Amino acid sequence: MTGTIPKAELHVHLEGTAPPALVRRLAERNGIALPDGLFADEHNFAWTDFPDFLRAYDAASMCLRKAEDYRDITYEYLAACAGEGAIYVEMFTSPDHAAEVGMSYLDHLEGTVAGIEDAEREFGIVGRIIVTCVRHLGPERGVAVARDMIAEPHPYMVGFGMGGAETAFHLRDFLPAFRLAADAGLGCTVHAGEVCGPESIYDALDNLPVTRLGHGVRAIEDPRLVERIVREGIVLELCPHSNIATGVYADMASHPFGELLAAGCRVTLNSDDPPYFATSIGREYATAAEEFGMTDEALRAVTRTALEAAFVDEETRTSLLARLDEPG
């Protein structure tokens, strides 16, 4: 039963974790009129393709207006993950989304930290933050985000990454931002090989100081690239339900999760933007068992990979690995 397996998640967008009920509650609290067509029904967002998904995501994110909102979204997501057996979650947070509605970097950070602390105190789940810049906003904005992050360090803020439109700019353009983060001792990851093919991954590995790839799933199209990923120990933050929902693959039968694992890649399971893709960290583990034939032992190994690749401090990593190894 996958529900008893300790789980860990490395790839989830905090702003994308809020289900419709929470979005409505935050909008009402902040006096915000949500746009028509945002919801398909009471429990689901309405969107048709990847650009439309980004539209819905941005519209829902506009309801996050103050530190209290970020506390609530963080706390409620971590509580839900703990209920499915997760012991560790790294969340991408976007200061650019907060800035768009007039929130300061510190208010955004303060609220997220409060949610992490409340969830750990109540449920024992450990949460950490990866600050992300938005690719299509450009390299200069990426540097600004990195500088803000370094100027206000926090022990829960452990990494730097980038999302956004994968077709915008070259990744080498963002080296100054990633170099700032890496030189400050933060782990680095980047979205690559999702919308775009292997060339996107080569761009990342050749030009950025990353040890993990967000998605990276389309490496399977280039055997030489798969060999390089294995050789360099790059960890793939795989999000199967996200890939099906956004049309990267038609169904689970065509998803290369099993092929990448069999080739020796270090893979993890993640939910990406769970309410938009009708998933959760628990469902990702259950799907891996049902669709990819993963045994309980193999799923525990996936969790171990995630904890070993996490950007967390070594004392916390050791504690989490001990929890994974507890009988039960």
C-alpha positions as CSV (number, residue, x, y, z in Angstrom):
1,M,0.0,0.0,0.0
2,T,1.6,3.3,-1.1
3,G,-0.1,5.2,1.6
4,T,2.3,3.7,4.2
5,I,5.4,4.6,2.2
6,P,7.2,7.8,3.3
7,K,7.1,10.2,0.4
8,A,9.2,13.3,-0.6
9,E,8.5,15.9,-3.2
10,L,11.0,18.2,-4.9
11,H,8.9,19.9,-7.6
12,V,5.7,21.7,-6.8
13,H,4.8,25.3,-7.4
14,L,3.4,26.9,-4.2
15,E,1.1,29.3,-6.0
16,G,-0.2,26.3,-8.0
17,T,-1.2,24.2,-4.9
18,A,-4.3,26.2,-4.0
19,P,-7.5,24.3,-4.9
20,P,-10.6,26.2,-6.1
21,A,-12.1,26.3,-2.6
22,L,-9.0,28.0,-1.1
23,V,-8.7,30.4,-4.1
24,R,-12.4,31.4,-3.5
25,R,-11.8,31.9,0.2
26,L,-8.7,34.0,-0.3
27,A,-10.4,36.1,-3.0
28,E,-13.3,36.8,-0.6
29,R,-11.0,37.7,2.3
30,N,-9.1,40.1,0.1
31,G,-12.2,41.6,-1.8
32,I,-11.0,40.3,-5.2
33,A,-13.4,39.5,-8.0
34,L,-12.2,36.4,-9.7
35,P,-12.5,36.4,-13.5
36,D,-15.3,34.5,-15.2
37,G,-14.4,31.1,-16.6
38,L,-11.7,30.4,-14.0
39,F,-13.5,27.3,-12.7
40,A,-14.9,24.4,-14.6
41,D,-17.0,23.5,-11.6
42,E,-16.9,23.7,-7.8
43,H,-13.7,21.5,-7.6
44,N,-11.8,22.1,-10.8
45,F,-10.1,24.9,-12.7
46,A,-11.0,25.5,-16.4
47,W,-8.2,25.4,-19.0
48,T,-7.7,23.9,-22.4
49,D,-4.0,24.0,-23.3
50,F,-0.7,25.0,-21.8
51,P,-1.1,28.8,-22.5
52,D,-4.6,28.6,-21.1
53,F,-3.3,26.8,-18.0
54,L,-0.8,29.6,-17.4
55,R,-3.7,32.1,-17.7
56,A,-5.7,30.3,-15.1
57,Y,-2.7,29.8,-12.9
58,D,-1.9,33.5,-13.0
59,A,-5.5,34.5,-12.4
60,A,-5.8,32.3,-9.3
61,S,-2.4,33.5,-8.0
62,M,-3.7,37.1,-7.9
63,C,-5.8,36.2,-4.8
64,L,-2.6,35.9,-2.8
65,R,-2.1,39.4,-1.4
66,K,-0.5,39.3,2.0
67,A,1.7,37.2,4.3
68,E,-1.3,35.6,5.9
69,D,-2.3,34.2,2.5
70,Y,1.0,32.7,1.8
71,R,1.0,31.2,5.3
72,D,-2.4,29.6,4.6
73,I,-1.6,28.2,1.2
74,T,1.7,26.7,2.5
75,Y,0.2,25.2,5.7
76,E,-2.8,23.7,3.9
77,Y,-0.6,22.1,1.2
78,L,1.9,20.6,3.6
79,A,-1.0,19.4,5.8
80,A,-2.5,17.6,2.8
81,C,0.9,16.1,1.9
82,A,1.4,14.9,5.4
83,G,-2.0,13.2,5.2
84,E,-0.7,11.1,2.3
85,G,2.5,10.1,4.0
86,A,4.9,12.8,2.8
87,I,7.7,13.7,5.2
88,Y,9.5,16.3,3.1
89,V,8.4,18.9,0.5
90,E,10.4,21.5,-1.4
91,M,8.2,24.2,-2.8
92,F,8.9,26.6,-5.6
93,T,7.9,30.1,-4.6
94,S,7.7,33.0,-7.0
95,P,8.5,36.5,-5.7
96,D,7.5,37.8,-9.1
97,H,3.9,36.7,-8.6
98,A,3.9,38.4,-5.1
99,A,5.5,41.6,-6.5
100,E,2.8,41.8,-9.2
101,V,0.2,42.4,-6.6
102,G,2.4,44.8,-4.5
103,M,3.7,42.3,-1.9
104,S,7.2,42.8,-0.7
105,Y,9.8,40.0,-0.9
106,L,10.0,39.9,2.9
107,D,6.2,39.6,3.4
108,H,6.1,36.8,0.8
109,L,8.9,35.0,2.6
110,E,7.5,35.6,6.1
111,G,4.1,34.1,5.2
112,T,5.7,31.0,3.6
113,V,8.0,30.4,6.6
114,A,5.0,30.7,9.0
115,G,3.1,28.0,7.1
116,I,6.2,25.7,7.1
117,E,6.6,26.1,10.8
118,D,3.0,25.5,11.7
119,A,2.8,22.4,9.5
120,E,5.9,20.9,10.9
121,R,4.8,21.6,14.5
122,E,1.4,19.9,13.9
123,F,2.2,17.2,11.4
124,G,5.9,16.5,11.5
125,I,6.3,17.3,7.8
126,V,9.4,19.3,6.8
127,G,9.0,22.0,4.2
128,R,11.7,24.1,2.4
129,I,11.7,26.8,-0.2
130,I,13.2,27.1,-3.6
131,V,12.9,30.7,-4.9
132,T,12.2,30.9,-8.6
133,C,12.5,33.5,-11.3
134,V,10.3,33.5,-14.3
135,R,12.1,32.8,-17.6
136,H,10.0,34.9,-19.9
137,L,10.5,38.0,-17.7
138,G,14.1,37.9,-18.8
139,P,17.6,37.5,-17.4
140,E,17.8,40.9,-15.7
141,R,14.7,40.1,-13.6
142,G,16.3,36.8,-12.8
143,V,19.4,38.5,-11.4
144,A,17.1,40.9,-9.4
145,V,15.3,37.9,-7.8
146,A,18.6,36.2,-7.0
147,R,20.0,39.3,-5.4
148,D,16.8,39.8,-3.2
149,M,17.1,36.2,-2.1
150,I,20.8,36.5,-1.2
151,A,20.2,39.8,0.6
152,E,17.6,38.2,2.9
153,P,18.8,34.7,3.7
154,H,16.7,32.2,5.6
155,P,17.5,28.7,6.7
156,Y,14.3,27.4,5.1
157,M,15.3,29.0,1.7
158,V,17.5,26.3,0.3
159,G,17.5,26.6,-3.5
160,F,17.1,28.7,-6.7
161,G,15.3,27.7,-9.8
162,M,13.4,29.0,-12.8
163,G,10.0,28.3,-14.4
164,G,8.1,30.1,-17.1
165,A,8.0,29.8,-20.9
166,E,10.7,27.3,-21.9
167,T,10.9,28.8,-25.4
168,A,12.0,32.2,-24.1
169,F,15.7,33.2,-24.2
170,H,18.7,30.8,-23.9
171,L,19.5,29.4,-20.5
172,R,23.1,30.7,-20.8
173,D,21.5,34.1,-20.5
174,F,20.5,33.3,-17.0
175,L,24.0,32.2,-15.8
176,P,24.6,35.4,-13.8
177,A,21.5,34.8,-11.7
178,F,22.3,31.1,-11.1
179,R,25.9,31.9,-10.4
180,L,24.8,34.3,-7.7
181,A,22.7,31.6,-6.1
182,A,25.3,28.9,-6.4
183,D,28.1,31.0,-5.0
184,A,25.8,31.7,-2.0
185,G,25.6,28.0,-1.3
186,L,22.1,27.4,-2.7
187,G,21.2,24.3,-4.7
188,C,20.1,25.0,-8.3
189,T,17.5,23.4,-10.5
190,V,15.8,24.5,-13.7
191,H,12.8,23.6,-15.8
192,A,14.0,21.9,-19.0
193,G,12.9,19.1,-21.3
194,E,9.2,19.5,-20.8
195,V,7.7,21.7,-23.6
196,C,11.0,21.6,-25.5
197,G,13.1,18.6,-26.4
198,P,16.6,17.4,-25.6
199,E,18.1,20.7,-26.8
200,S,16.6,22.4,-23.8
201,I,18.3,20.0,-21.5
202,Y,21.7,20.3,-23.2
203,D,21.3,24.1,-22.8
204,A,20.7,23.6,-19.1
205,L,23.6,21.2,-18.5
206,D,26.1,23.1,-20.6
207,N,25.4,26.5,-19.2
208,L,24.0,26.4,-15.6
209,P,25.3,25.0,-12.3
210,V,22.3,22.7,-11.8
211,T,22.2,19.2,-10.1
212,R,18.5,18.6,-10.9
213,L,16.2,19.2,-13.8
214,G,12.5,20.1,-13.5
215,H,10.9,17.5,-15.7
216,G,13.8,16.6,-18.0
217,V,11.5,13.9,-19.3
218,R,12.2,14.4,-23.0
219,A,15.8,13.4,-22.5
220,I,14.4,9.9,-23.5
221,E,14.5,11.1,-27.1
222,D,18.3,11.2,-27.1
223,P,20.1,8.1,-25.8
224,R,23.4,10.1,-25.6
225,L,21.8,12.6,-23.4
226,V,20.3,9.9,-21.1
227,E,23.8,8.5,-20.8
228,R,25.1,11.9,-19.8
229,I,22.4,12.4,-17.2
230,V,23.3,9.1,-15.7
231,R,27.0,9.7,-15.8
232,E,26.7,13.1,-14.1
233,G,24.2,12.0,-11.5
234,I,21.6,14.6,-12.5
235,V,18.3,14.1,-10.7
236,L,15.1,14.3,-12.7
237,E,12.0,15.9,-11.0
238,L,9.4,13.8,-12.9
239,C,5.8,14.8,-12.9
240,P,3.8,12.1,-14.8
241,H,0.3,13.5,-14.3
242,S,1.4,17.0,-15.2
243,N,2.9,15.6,-18.5
244,I,-0.3,13.9,-19.4
245,A,-2.5,16.9,-18.6
246,T,-0.4,19.3,-20.6
247,G,-0.1,17.0,-23.6
248,V,3.5,16.2,-23.4
249,Y,2.5,12.5,-23.5
250,A,-0.9,11.1,-24.5
251,D,-1.2,8.7,-21.6
252,M,0.7,6.8,-18.9
253,A,1.5,4.0,-21.3
254,S,3.6,6.3,-23.4
255,H,5.2,8.1,-20.5
256,P,9.0,7.3,-20.2
257,F,9.2,7.1,-16.4
258,G,10.0,3.4,-16.5
259,E,12.5,3.8,-19.4
260,L,14.4,6.5,-17.6
261,L,14.5,4.5,-14.4
262,A,15.6,1.4,-16.2
263,A,18.4,3.4,-18.0
264,G,19.9,4.3,-14.6
265,C,18.5,7.8,-14.2
266,R,17.9,9.1,-10.7
267,V,14.2,9.9,-10.7
268,T,11.7,11.4,-8.3
269,L,7.9,11.7,-8.2
270,N,6.2,15.1,-8.0
271,S,2.8,16.8,-8.5
272,D,3.9,20.1,-10.1
273,D,0.5,22.0,-9.8
274,P,-1.7,19.4,-8.2
275,P,-5.3,20.9,-8.4
276,Y,-4.8,21.8,-12.1
277,F,-3.7,18.3,-13.0
278,A,-6.1,16.3,-10.7
279,T,-3.2,14.8,-8.8
280,S,-1.3,14.9,-5.5
281,I,2.0,13.4,-4.2
282,G,0.0,10.4,-3.0
283,R,-1.6,9.9,-6.4
284,E,1.8,10.1,-8.1
285,Y,3.2,7.3,-5.9
286,A,0.0,5.2,-6.4
287,T,0.2,5.7,-10.2
288,A,3.9,4.6,-10.2
289,A,2.8,1.4,-8.6
290,E,-0.3,0.8,-10.8
291,E,1.0,2.0,-14.2
292,F,4.8,1.5,-13.9
293,G,4.8,-1.6,-11.8
294,M,6.8,0.0,-9.0
295,T,7.1,-2.2,-5.8
296,D,7.0,-0.7,-2.3
297,E,10.8,-1.2,-2.2
298,A,11.2,0.6,-5.5
299,L,9.0,3.5,-4.3
300,R,11.0,3.8,-1.1
301,A,14.1,4.1,-3.3
302,V,12.5,7.0,-5.2
303,T,11.9,8.7,-1.8
304,R,15.5,8.0,-0.9
305,T,16.7,9.6,-4.2
306,A,14.6,12.7,-3.4
307,L,16.0,13.0,0.1
308,E,19.5,12.5,-1.1
309,A,19.0,15.2,-3.9
310,A,17.2,17.6,-1.6
311,F,18.8,21.0,-1.1
312,V,18.3,20.6,2.7
313,D,21.1,20.9,5.3
314,E,22.8,17.6,6.2
315,E,21.5,17.4,9.7
316,T,17.9,17.5,8.5
317,R,18.7,15.1,5.6
318,T,20.1,12.6,8.1
319,S,17.0,12.9,10.2
320,L,14.7,12.4,7.2
321,L,16.6,9.4,6.0
322,A,16.3,7.9,9.4
323,R,12.5,8.3,9.2
324,L,12.5,6.7,5.8
325,D,14.3,3.7,7.2
326,E,12.0,3.2,10.2
327,P,10.2,-0.1,10.1
328,G,6.5,0.1,9.1
